[in-house]
Amino acid sequence: MRSMTGYGEATGANARYAMTAALRAVNHRFLDLQVRLAEEARVAEQALRDLVGAAAARGRIELRVDVRPLAERRVKVELNRGVVEAAYAAVHQLVEQGLLAAGLAAGDLLRLPEALRVELSEEAWEEADGELLLGVARDALAQLVASREREGASLAAIMKARLDDLETVASRLDELRGPVRDELAATLQRRLAELTGGAGVDPARLAQEVALLVDRSDVSEELDRLRAHLGHFRTLLAEPGPTGKRLDFLTQEVFRELNTLGAKCRNAEMTRGVLDAKVLCEQLREQVQNVE
């Protein structure tokens, strides 16, 4: 089992570039991959998407790649003579008029818009650079997967504890079924006696009414389905691969059974047990939202 959150980072270098790949993942219903690349590495974007997509099924994942050239790049400086000559003429005129003390200096060219244009040569992206980038991304991805698996193991332990608590509540509800049935029969008999003023009640008729009331309040089927869902939940926790969506659906089924149980309860202690189970199921659902 894996969590949807995690982080991985790796670096590498060759004679031309130093590269860093960082992967950050958070929860999301589907796989949402955002790739941020330096312009030189844009050609490798699809390969990076395929790499991450093969290792992750869900989550919002951001892949950031930084590429830093190591080789010294050729520099080309172009002088715009028209701009310089026009600026020189204007400054020279101001000097002759006594408005300026000196003419145009060489350092002034650096502050003169459009006077100089500096160009750095672009390094061609080579196959070896792409291989380096993919290797760095694989290392970062391995770290991301490992961190997701570590957190997934913690989530599984928490969810198993909640399942244990839910099964304990289910057992308590099952134990209460017999006493509740007897309590319902006694309550019905007492109310009938109050309504009839102590007159005798047909035992067969009373037994029929008790059976009908008990049948309406019987929760044995719901408890059986609840236990089946909890057992299925444990099975999914042990399965490899993405299980988050199935666990989420199963949690909804557990809630549904608990709602039906709550609607049938005719006893305060059973009602409290169902409420406890709903709290546990909500805690279970919160953890499931983090599972890939």
The 8 nearest C-alpha neighbors of each residue, nearest first, counted from 0:
[[1, 151, 239, 148, 152, 240, 236, 2],
 [2, 0, 151, 148, 147, 291, 290, 3],
 [1, 3, 151, 290, 147, 291, 4, 289],
 [2, 4, 291, 26, 58, 289, 290, 25],
 [5, 3, 25, 24, 2, 147, 26, 6],
 [6, 4, 24, 147, 146, 143, 23, 3],
 [5, 7, 23, 143, 22, 24, 146, 142],
 [6, 8, 143, 142, 139, 22, 21, 140],
 [7, 9, 21, 139, 20, 22, 142, 6],
 [10, 8, 139, 20, 135, 19, 138, 21],
 [11, 9, 19, 18, 135, 20, 8, 12],
 [10, 12, 18, 17, 135, 19, 9, 131],
 [13, 11, 17, 16, 18, 14, 10, 131],
 [12, 14, 15, 16, 17, 11, 131, 128],
 [13, 15, 16, 69, 12, 70, 17, 68],
 [14, 16, 69, 70, 13, 68, 17, 12],
 [17, 15, 68, 69, 67, 12, 13, 14],
 [16, 18, 12, 67, 11, 66, 68, 13],
 [19, 17, 66, 11, 10, 65, 12, 16],
 [18, 20, 10, 65, 64, 9, 21, 11],
 [19, 21, 64, 9, 136, 8, 63, 135],
 [22, 20, 8, 63, 7, 62, 139, 64],
 [23, 21, 62, 7, 6, 61, 8, 63],
 [22, 24, 6, 61, 60, 5, 21, 7],
 [25, 23, 60, 4, 5, 59, 58, 6],
 [26, 24, 4, 59, 58, 3, 60, 27],
 [27, 25, 58, 3, 59, 289, 4, 28],
 [26, 28, 58, 59, 29, 57, 25, 30],
 [27, 29, 57, 58, 26, 30, 244, 59],
 [30, 28, 57, 27, 58, 31, 56, 59],
 [29, 31, 57, 58, 56, 59, 32, 27],
 [30, 32, 59, 60, 58, 29, 33, 27],
 [33, 31, 60, 59, 61, 30, 34, 48],
 [32, 34, 61, 62, 60, 31, 35, 59],
 [35, 33, 62, 61, 63, 36, 32, 44],
 [36, 34, 63, 62, 64, 33, 37, 61],
 [37, 35, 64, 41, 63, 40, 38, 34],
 [36, 38, 39, 40, 65, 66, 41, 64],
 [37, 39, 41, 40, 36, 42, 66, 35],
 [40, 38, 37, 41, 124, 42, 66, 36],
 [41, 39, 42, 38, 37, 43, 36, 44],
 [40, 42, 38, 43, 44, 39, 36, 37],
 [41, 43, 40, 44, 39, 45, 129, 38],
 [44, 42, 41, 46, 40, 45, 47, 129],
 [45, 43, 47, 41, 46, 42, 48, 40],
 [46, 44, 48, 47, 43, 49, 42, 50],
 [45, 47, 49, 43, 48, 44, 50, 133],
 [48, 46, 50, 44, 45, 49, 43, 51],
 [49, 47, 45, 51, 50, 46, 52, 44],
 [48, 50, 52, 46, 47, 51, 53, 45],
 [51, 49, 47, 48, 53, 52, 46, 54],
 [50, 52, 54, 48, 53, 49, 55, 47],
 [53, 51, 49, 55, 54, 50, 48, 56],
 [52, 54, 51, 50, 55, 49, 56, 48],
 [55, 53, 51, 52, 50, 56, 144, 140],
 [56, 54, 52, 57, 53, 51, 30, 58],
 [55, 57, 30, 241, 291, 52, 54, 58],
 [58, 56, 30, 29, 291, 55, 27, 28],
 [59, 57, 27, 26, 30, 3, 25, 29],
 [58, 60, 31, 25, 27, 24, 32, 30],
 [61, 59, 24, 32, 23, 58, 31, 33],
 [60, 62, 33, 23, 22, 32, 34, 63],
 [61, 63, 22, 34, 21, 35, 33, 60],
 [62, 64, 35, 21, 20, 34, 36, 61],
 [65, 63, 20, 36, 19, 35, 21, 66],
 [64, 66, 19, 18, 37, 20, 67, 63],
 [65, 67, 18, 17, 37, 16, 64, 68],
 [66, 68, 17, 16, 18, 69, 65, 15],
 [69, 67, 16, 70, 15, 17, 66, 71],
 [70, 68, 16, 15, 67, 71, 17, 14],
 [71, 69, 15, 68, 72, 14, 16, 122],
 [70, 72, 69, 73, 68, 15, 74, 120],
 [71, 73, 120, 70, 119, 74, 121, 122],
 [74, 72, 120, 119, 71, 75, 118, 121],
 [73, 75, 119, 118, 120, 72, 76, 117],
 [74, 76, 118, 117, 119, 77, 73, 120],
 [77, 75, 117, 116, 118, 74, 78, 115],
 [76, 78, 116, 115, 117, 79, 75, 118],
 [77, 79, 115, 80, 114, 116, 76, 83],
 [80, 78, 114, 81, 82, 115, 83, 77],
 [81, 79, 83, 82, 78, 84, 114, 85],
 [80, 82, 84, 83, 79, 85, 114, 86],
 [81, 83, 85, 80, 84, 79, 114, 86],
 [84, 82, 80, 86, 85, 81, 87, 114],
 [83, 85, 87, 81, 86, 82, 80, 88],
 [86, 84, 88, 82, 87, 83, 81, 89],
 [85, 87, 83, 89, 84, 88, 82, 90],
 [88, 86, 84, 90, 85, 89, 91, 83],
 [87, 89, 91, 85, 86, 90, 84, 92],
 [88, 90, 86, 92, 87, 91, 85, 93],
 [89, 91, 93, 87, 92, 88, 102, 86],
 [92, 90, 94, 88, 93, 89, 87, 102],
 [91, 93, 95, 89, 90, 94, 88, 96],
 [92, 94, 96, 90, 98, 91, 95, 99],
 [95, 93, 99, 91, 97, 96, 92, 98],
 [96, 94, 92, 97, 93, 91, 98, 99],
 [95, 97, 93, 94, 98, 92, 99, 91],
 [98, 96, 94, 95, 99, 93, 100, 92],
 [97, 99, 93, 96, 94, 100, 95, 92],
 [100, 98, 94, 97, 101, 93, 102, 90],
 [101, 99, 94, 98, 97, 102, 93, 95],
 [102, 100, 99, 94, 103, 104, 91, 90],
 [101, 103, 91, 90, 104, 94, 100, 99],
 [102, 104, 87, 90, 107, 105, 101, 91],
 [105, 103, 107, 106, 102, 108, 101, 87],
 [104, 106, 107, 108, 103, 109, 110, 102],
 [107, 105, 108, 104, 109, 110, 103, 111],
 [106, 108, 104, 105, 110, 109, 111, 103],
 [107, 109, 111, 106, 110, 105, 114, 115],
 [110, 108, 107, 111, 106, 115, 114, 105],
 [111, 109, 107, 108, 112, 106, 114, 113],
 [110, 112, 108, 114, 109, 107, 113, 115],
 [113, 111, 114, 110, 115, 109, 108, 82],
 [112, 114, 115, 111, 116, 79, 82, 78],
 [115, 113, 79, 112, 111, 82, 78, 83],
 [116, 114, 78, 113, 77, 79, 117, 76],
 [115, 117, 77, 76, 118, 78, 113, 114],
 [118, 116, 76, 75, 77, 115, 119, 74],
 [117, 119, 75, 74, 76, 120, 116, 77],
 [120, 118, 74, 73, 72, 121, 75, 117],
 [119, 121, 73, 72, 74, 118, 122, 75],
 [122, 120, 123, 119, 72, 73, 39, 118],
 [123, 121, 124, 120, 72, 39, 68, 15],
 [122, 124, 125, 121, 39, 120, 128, 126],
 [125, 123, 122, 128, 39, 126, 40, 129],
 [126, 124, 128, 127, 123, 129, 122, 130],
 [125, 127, 129, 128, 130, 124, 131, 123],
 [128, 126, 130, 129, 125, 131, 124, 13],
 [129, 127, 131, 125, 126, 130, 132, 124],
 [128, 130, 132, 126, 131, 127, 133, 43],
 [131, 129, 127, 133, 132, 128, 134, 126],
 [130, 132, 134, 128, 129, 133, 127, 135],
 [131, 133, 129, 135, 134, 130, 136, 128],
 [132, 134, 136, 130, 135, 131, 137, 129],
 [133, 135, 131, 137, 136, 132, 130, 138],
 [134, 136, 132, 138, 137, 133, 9, 10],
 [135, 137, 133, 139, 134, 138, 20, 140],
 [138, 136, 140, 134, 139, 135, 133, 141],
 [139, 137, 141, 135, 140, 136, 9, 134],
 [140, 138, 8, 7, 9, 136, 142, 141],
 [139, 141, 143, 137, 142, 138, 136, 7],
 [142, 140, 138, 144, 143, 139, 137, 145],
 [143, 141, 7, 145, 139, 140, 144, 146],
 [142, 144, 7, 6, 140, 146, 141, 145],
 [143, 145, 147, 141, 146, 142, 140, 148],
 [146, 144, 142, 148, 147, 143, 141, 149],
 [147, 145, 149, 143, 5, 148, 144, 142],
 [148, 146, 2, 1, 144, 5, 150, 145],
 [147, 149, 1, 151, 145, 146, 150, 144],
 [150, 148, 146, 152, 151, 147, 145, 153],
 [149, 151, 153, 147, 152, 148, 2, 154],
 [152, 150, 1, 2, 148, 154, 0, 149],
 [151, 153, 155, 149, 150, 154, 148, 156],
 [154, 152, 150, 156, 151, 155, 157, 149],
 [155, 153, 151, 157, 152, 156, 158, 150],
 [154, 156, 152, 158, 153, 157, 159, 151],
 [157, 155, 159, 153, 154, 158, 152, 160],
 [158, 156, 154, 160, 155, 159, 153, 161],
 [157, 159, 161, 155, 160, 156, 283, 162],
 [160, 158, 162, 156, 161, 157, 155, 163],
 [159, 161, 163, 157, 158, 162, 156, 164],
 [162, 160, 158, 164, 163, 159, 279, 165],
 [163, 161, 159, 165, 164, 160, 166, 158],
 [164, 162, 160, 166, 161, 165, 159, 167],
 [165, 163, 161, 167, 162, 166, 168, 160],
 [164, 166, 162, 168, 167, 163, 276, 161],
 [165, 167, 169, 163, 168, 164, 162, 170],
 [166, 168, 164, 170, 165, 169, 163, 171],
 [167, 169, 171, 165, 166, 170, 272, 172],
 [168, 170, 166, 172, 171, 167, 165, 173],
 [171, 169, 173, 167, 168, 172, 166, 174],
 [172, 170, 168, 174, 173, 169, 167, 175],
 [171, 173, 169, 175, 170, 174, 269, 168],
 [172, 174, 170, 171, 175, 176, 169, 222],
 [173, 175, 171, 172, 176, 170, 177, 178],
 [176, 174, 172, 173, 178, 177, 179, 171],
 [175, 177, 179, 173, 174, 178, 180, 172],
 [178, 176, 180, 179, 175, 181, 174, 173],
 [179, 177, 181, 180, 175, 176, 182, 174],
 [178, 180, 182, 176, 177, 181, 175, 183],
 [179, 181, 183, 177, 182, 178, 213, 176],
 [182, 180, 184, 178, 179, 183, 185, 177],
 [181, 183, 179, 185, 180, 184, 186, 178],
 [182, 184, 186, 180, 181, 185, 179, 187],
 [183, 185, 181, 187, 182, 186, 209, 188],
 [186, 184, 188, 182, 187, 183, 189, 181],
 [187, 185, 183, 189, 188, 184, 182, 190],
 [186, 188, 184, 190, 189, 185, 183, 191],
 [187, 189, 185, 191, 186, 190, 184, 192],
 [190, 188, 192, 186, 191, 187, 185, 193],
 [189, 191, 193, 187, 192, 188, 194, 186],
 [190, 192, 194, 188, 193, 189, 195, 187],
 [191, 193, 197, 189, 195, 190, 194, 196],
 [194, 192, 190, 196, 191, 195, 189, 197],
 [193, 195, 191, 192, 196, 190, 197, 189],
 [196, 194, 192, 198, 197, 193, 191, 199],
 [195, 197, 193, 194, 198, 192, 191, 199],
 [196, 198, 192, 195, 193, 199, 194, 191],
 [199, 197, 195, 196, 200, 192, 194, 193],
 [198, 200, 197, 201, 192, 195, 202, 196],
 [201, 199, 202, 198, 205, 204, 192, 191],
 [200, 202, 204, 203, 205, 199, 206, 198],
 [203, 201, 205, 204, 200, 206, 207, 199],
 [204, 202, 206, 205, 201, 207, 200, 208],
 [203, 205, 207, 201, 202, 206, 208, 200],
 [206, 204, 202, 208, 207, 203, 209, 201],
 [207, 205, 209, 203, 204, 208, 202, 210],
 [206, 208, 204, 210, 205, 209, 203, 211],
 [209, 207, 211, 205, 210, 206, 212, 204],
 [210, 208, 206, 212, 211, 207, 184, 213],
 [209, 211, 213, 207, 208, 212, 214, 206],
 [212, 210, 208, 214, 209, 213, 207, 215],
 [213, 211, 209, 215, 214, 210, 208, 216],
 [212, 214, 216, 210, 215, 211, 217, 209],
 [215, 213, 217, 211, 216, 212, 210, 209],
 [216, 214, 212, 213, 217, 211, 263, 218],
 [215, 217, 263, 213, 214, 212, 218, 264],
 [216, 218, 214, 215, 213, 219, 263, 176],
 [217, 219, 221, 220, 222, 260, 216, 263],
 [218, 220, 222, 221, 217, 223, 173, 176],
 [221, 219, 223, 222, 218, 224, 217, 225],
 [222, 220, 224, 218, 223, 219, 256, 225],
 [221, 223, 225, 219, 220, 224, 226, 218],
 [224, 222, 220, 226, 221, 225, 219, 227],
 [223, 225, 227, 221, 226, 222, 228, 220],
 [224, 226, 222, 228, 227, 223, 221, 253],
 [227, 225, 229, 223, 228, 224, 230, 222],
 [226, 228, 224, 230, 225, 229, 231, 223],
 [229, 227, 231, 225, 226, 230, 232, 224],
 [228, 230, 232, 226, 231, 227, 225, 233],
 [231, 229, 227, 233, 232, 228, 226, 234],
 [232, 230, 234, 228, 233, 229, 227, 235],
 [231, 233, 229, 235, 230, 234, 228, 236],
 [234, 232, 236, 230, 231, 235, 229, 237],
 [233, 235, 231, 232, 237, 236, 230, 238],
 [236, 234, 238, 232, 237, 233, 231, 242],
 [235, 237, 233, 234, 238, 232, 155, 0],
 [236, 238, 235, 234, 239, 233, 0, 155],
 [239, 237, 235, 236, 234, 240, 0, 242],
 [240, 238, 0, 237, 241, 242, 236, 235],
 [239, 241, 242, 0, 238, 1, 291, 56],
 [240, 242, 291, 243, 56, 239, 0, 1],
 [243, 241, 245, 244, 246, 240, 291, 235],
 [242, 244, 290, 291, 246, 245, 241, 247],
 [245, 243, 247, 246, 242, 248, 291, 241],
 [246, 244, 248, 247, 242, 243, 249, 235],
 [247, 245, 249, 243, 248, 244, 250, 242],
 [246, 248, 244, 250, 245, 249, 287, 243],
 [249, 247, 245, 251, 250, 246, 244, 252],
 [248, 250, 246, 252, 251, 247, 245, 253],
 [249, 251, 253, 247, 252, 248, 246, 284],
 [252, 250, 254, 248, 249, 253, 255, 247],
 [251, 253, 255, 249, 250, 254, 256, 248],
 [254, 252, 250, 256, 255, 251, 225, 257],
 [255, 253, 251, 257, 252, 256, 258, 250],
 [254, 256, 252, 258, 253, 257, 251, 259],
 [257, 255, 259, 253, 258, 254, 221, 260],
 [256, 258, 260, 254, 259, 255, 261, 253],
 [259, 257, 261, 255, 260, 256, 254, 262],
 [258, 260, 256, 262, 257, 261, 255, 263],
 [261, 259, 257, 263, 258, 262, 256, 218],
 [260, 262, 258, 264, 259, 263, 273, 257],
 [261, 263, 259, 260, 264, 258, 265, 257],
 [264, 262, 216, 260, 261, 259, 265, 218],
 [263, 265, 261, 266, 262, 270, 260, 269],
 [266, 264, 263, 267, 216, 269, 179, 270],
 [265, 267, 269, 268, 264, 270, 179, 182],
 [268, 266, 270, 269, 271, 265, 264, 272],
 [267, 269, 271, 270, 266, 272, 175, 172],
 [270, 268, 272, 266, 271, 267, 172, 264],
 [269, 271, 267, 273, 272, 268, 264, 261],
 [272, 270, 274, 268, 269, 273, 275, 267],
 [271, 273, 269, 275, 270, 274, 168, 276],
 [272, 274, 276, 270, 275, 271, 261, 277],
 [273, 275, 277, 271, 276, 272, 270, 278],
 [276, 274, 272, 278, 273, 277, 271, 279],
 [275, 277, 273, 279, 274, 278, 165, 280],
 [278, 276, 280, 274, 279, 275, 281, 273],
 [277, 279, 281, 275, 276, 280, 282, 274],
 [280, 278, 276, 282, 277, 281, 161, 283],
 [279, 281, 283, 277, 282, 278, 276, 284],
 [280, 282, 284, 278, 283, 279, 277, 285],
 [283, 281, 279, 285, 280, 284, 278, 286],
 [282, 284, 280, 281, 286, 285, 158, 279],
 [285, 283, 287, 281, 286, 282, 280, 250],
 [284, 286, 282, 288, 283, 287, 281, 289],
 [285, 287, 283, 288, 284, 289, 154, 282],
 [288, 286, 284, 290, 289, 285, 247, 243],
 [289, 287, 286, 285, 290, 284, 247, 243],
 [290, 288, 287, 2, 286, 3, 26, 291],
 [291, 289, 2, 243, 287, 3, 288, 1],
 [290, 3, 243, 241, 2, 57, 1, 242]]
